[in-house]
Amino acid sequence: MANHVDGYLSIQANEEGMKAFEKITDKLAKVQQAAIDSDSPWGYEVHLAELFFDDLDDEKLTRDWMCENVGAKWAYAREWDEESIAMYSAWSPCGEFAEWVVKEVCKADPNATGRLEYLDEMPNFIGVATYDKDGMDDDECVEWDEIQEICMAENPELKELWDEENEDWKDEDAAYEILWEVKWDVCSEWCASQ
């Protein structure tokens, strides 16, 4: 089973730029409503490729196309509002999709920017990427080893369980219990600080 990567794309733009973003979210809403009306098993989620094609078929929608244009082999929007889209994908964040959205908004507001926060479900990695009219501006990402180090730096009890010499936990069960309690807050705080 693929690891899911949650993504949250937020847009900052002037009024004209936000109108351009609204066109994107209006299409998401239209596709969602059609799925609901047809009793689709996917329900409220919208495949991100729906924004690129009027109708999806297997010839157009290949794994290669998705990876090149969306950033992952599959990806769905879960919800959206007037300034953001929450999504999830397989194995990697939807960086190419975020870049496309921001470039569409920048056609109306050249100074618009986007911020994509992403988090692997384990978490194997977390990151924050920013975009402008020229594409990706920055991408800060940390992997599990670094996340674990941040958790230890912020939790003395966890740090005490780490055996530096053997590079392993002294009491693995106790360590993972603490990690389970603190890792999501640490990930959230890290993303907010970027």
C-alpha positions in Angstrom: 0.0 0.0 0.0 1.3 3.4 -0.9 2.1 5.9 1.8 -0.3 8.8 1.7 1.1 12.3 1.7 -1.2 15.0 3.0 -0.8 18.4 1.4 -2.2 21.8 2.1 -1.8 24.5 -0.6 -2.6 28.1 0.5 -2.6 31.0 -1.9 -1.8 34.7 -1.3 -2.9 37.1 -4.0 -4.7 40.3 -4.7 -8.4 40.3 -5.5 -7.8 39.4 -9.2 -5.5 36.6 -8.3 -8.1 35.2 -5.8 -10.7 35.3 -8.6 -8.4 33.2 -10.7 -8.0 30.8 -7.8 -11.8 30.7 -7.3 -12.1 29.5 -10.9 -10.0 26.5 -10.0 -11.9 25.7 -6.8 -15.2 26.2 -8.7 -14.2 23.5 -11.1 -13.4 21.2 -8.1 -16.8 21.9 -6.7 -18.5 21.2 -10.1 -16.7 17.9 -10.5 -17.5 17.0 -6.9 -21.2 17.7 -7.3 -21.4 15.6 -10.5 -19.8 12.7 -8.6 -22.3 13.1 -5.7 -25.2 13.3 -8.2 -24.0 10.1 -9.9 -23.5 8.2 -6.6 -19.8 7.9 -7.4 -18.0 5.6 -4.9 -15.3 8.4 -4.5 -17.9 10.6 -2.9 -16.6 14.0 -2.0 -13.0 13.6 -3.1 -11.9 15.0 -6.5 -9.1 13.5 -8.6 -6.7 16.4 -9.3 -6.4 15.4 -13.0 -10.1 16.6 -13.3 -8.7 20.1 -13.4 -6.8 19.4 -16.6 -9.2 17.3 -18.6 -12.9 17.6 -19.4 -13.3 13.8 -19.2 -10.8 11.4 -17.8 -9.9 8.2 -19.6 -7.1 5.7 -19.3 -5.3 6.9 -22.4 -4.9 10.4 -21.0 -4.5 9.6 -17.4 -1.3 7.6 -17.0 1.0 7.3 -14.1 3.7 9.1 -16.1 1.3 12.0 -16.8 0.3 12.2 -13.2 3.9 12.3 -11.9 4.9 14.9 -14.5 1.9 17.2 -14.1 0.7 16.6 -10.5 3.7 15.2 -8.7 2.3 11.9 -7.6 0.9 8.7 -9.3 -2.5 9.6 -7.9 -3.9 12.6 -5.9 -7.2 13.8 -4.7 -8.6 17.1 -3.3 -10.4 16.5 0.0 -11.6 20.0 0.6 -11.0 23.6 -0.4 -12.1 27.1 0.4 -11.5 30.6 -0.9 -7.7 30.5 -0.4 -6.6 26.9 0.0 -6.8 23.2 -1.2 -6.3 20.2 1.1 -5.3 17.1 -0.8 -3.6 13.7 -0.4 -1.5 11.7 -2.8 0.7 8.6 -3.1 4.3 8.6 -2.0 5.1 12.2 -2.8 3.7 15.7 -2.4 1.8 17.4 -5.3 4.5 19.9 -6.1 3.9 20.1 -9.8 0.2 20.6 -9.1 1.0 23.4 -6.6 3.2 25.0 -9.2 0.5 24.9 -11.9 -2.1 26.4 -9.5 0.2 29.3 -8.6 1.2 30.0 -12.2 -2.5 30.1 -13.1 -3.2 32.6 -10.3 -0.1 34.6 -11.3 -1.6 35.2 -14.7 -4.1 37.5 -12.9 -1.7 38.7 -10.1 2.1 38.4 -11.0 2.9 38.9 -7.3 0.8 36.0 -6.1 2.5 33.2 -4.1 1.6 29.8 -2.9 2.7 27.7 0.1 2.5 23.9 0.1 2.8 22.1 3.4 3.2 18.4 3.1 3.4 15.5 5.5 3.9 11.8 4.9 1.6 9.6 7.0 4.4 7.8 8.9 5.9 10.5 8.9 8.9 9.6 6.7 9.2 13.2 5.7 7.6 16.6 6.1 8.1 19.8 4.2 7.1 23.2 3.1 7.5 24.5 -0.5 6.8 28.0 -1.7 5.9 29.0 -5.3 5.7 32.2 -7.3 5.3 33.1 -11.0 8.6 31.5 -11.9 7.8 28.2 -10.2 9.1 26.7 -7.0 10.9 29.3 -5.0 12.0 27.1 -2.0 11.5 23.6 -0.6 12.5 22.8 3.0 12.1 19.1 3.8 13.2 17.0 6.8 13.1 13.2 6.9 12.3 10.8 9.8 15.8 10.8 11.3 15.7 14.6 11.6 12.1 14.6 12.9 13.2 12.1 15.6 16.2 14.4 16.5 13.8 17.4 16.8 11.5 15.3 19.0 14.4 14.4 21.3 15.6 18.0 21.4 12.2 19.1 22.6 11.5 16.2 25.0 14.2 15.5 27.7 12.5 12.2 28.7 12.8 10.9 25.1 16.4 12.1 24.8 17.3 10.2 27.9 16.1 7.0 26.2 18.5 7.4 23.3 21.8 5.5 23.5 24.2 7.7 21.6 27.1 5.2 21.6 25.0 2.4 20.1 22.7 4.7 18.1 19.6 2.9 19.3 16.9 3.2 21.9 17.6 2.0 25.5 13.9 1.1 25.8 12.3 1.0 22.4 8.7 0.5 23.7 9.0 3.6 26.0 10.7 5.7 23.3 8.1 4.9 20.6 5.3 5.6 23.1 6.7 9.1 23.7 7.3 9.6 20.0 3.8 8.6 19.2 2.5 11.3 21.6 4.8 14.1 20.4 5.6 13.6 16.8 2.5 15.2 15.2 2.8 18.3 17.3 6.5 18.6 16.5 5.7 18.2 12.7 3.0 20.8 12.9 5.3 23.2 14.7 8.1 22.6 12.3 5.9 23.4 9.3 4.5 26.5 10.9 8.1 27.8 11.6 9.2 27.5 7.9 
